[in-house]
Amino acid sequence: MATNAVARDAVRALRHRIAKIEGRLAETLDRTSLDAPDGEPDGESYRAPEGADGATVLRSGADARRDDCLPTGVLRLDAMLGGGVPRAALTEIHALETRDAGLSAGFALALAALAGQRAPDGFLLWIGTAEIFGEAGAPHAAGLVGDFGMEARRLLFVEVQKLADALWVAEEAARIDALSAVILEVRGNPKQLTLTATRRLHRRAGIAGRPLFLLRQAAQAEPTAAPVRLVVSPAPSAPRRTLAGPLAGTVGAPAFAVAVGKSRTALSGEFILEWTSHDLAFQEREPAHSGRLVPLSRHGADLAPAPGAVLAFDPLRRAASGDQPARRQHAARRGTG
């Protein structure tokens, strides 16, 4: 018993040191089965004795992960993200080009709508500089209701002149219990958005227990404290679906090409997601060309390489097969491609 207690204390101290280095809340680490007393079954809740370190209701790791995630509804994506988008953390949403600002903003609004389902009376706070709103504009009130089920009066804007002020507002917004989510929109890779700054945002989001979406327009990936980074780019919308099938010449639900650039599971992947405004949910759509576009190789069952791949041919195998290029083809392939 004494040995187990000492081991738990050592593990707890080490995990708290790691959390401090990463800028995470050490208090959130108490919600794990490592702190459970001996013989406590997984999935059970208990309260630590009065005066003990972290005297709160503790849960197993599986329960903590489930409660700390905001599922997108797409099973493959949620599994890759470790359960979904973090509910009480900083999440990065990237758009590689300025012209995709509206697309990435719509994706951020969709995630905010999912967060709002847990707090239907909450407000969404959108923070940005005058440069951001002057370049990318602001959401349309009618679109908020029709596409995201959000009343216009529940969307609050804060426009400032300097990014430093926007960062300060985002940190202080964590103290407001009436908010369901916060969106901080940033352009490019400004020097003020340091690793320390993102750690502060991530920490405040953890304290508040609500998502903070860092919406980055025309930005390149760089080290941040956000456990999840999603890169959003345009995807063609499918035709509108009817009872008789797809209606040619129409535009269906908005589509997003989403790449997981960073996740808590260290897995990456690409998805095409459709946002259904009626159900306020994402659905995964298979690519238009899901089959193989390159045929099998000529002699054998080996699959042909991807287009554009550089190959080194085996001269012995080519001589044995007797398959030599025609004399006219030698001259065409001597120069660099």
Secondary structure, DSSP 4 states (H G I P E B T S, - for coil): -HHHHHHHHHHHHHHHHHHHHHT--SGGGGSSGGGSPTTPPTT--EEPPTTSTT-SEE--HHHHHHHTEE--S-HHHHHHTTSSEESSSEEEEEESSGGGHHHHHHHHHHHHHHHHTT-TT-EEEEEEEHHHHHHH----HHHHHHHH---GGGEEEEEESSHHHHHHHHHHHTT-TTEEEEEEEEES--TTS-HHHHHHHHHHHHHHTS-EEEEEES------S-SEEEEEEE-PPPPEEETTEEETT---S-EEEEEEEE-TT---EEEEEEEETTTTEEEE---TT-S-SSPPPSSSSPPPPPTT------HHHHHHHT----HHHHHHTSS--
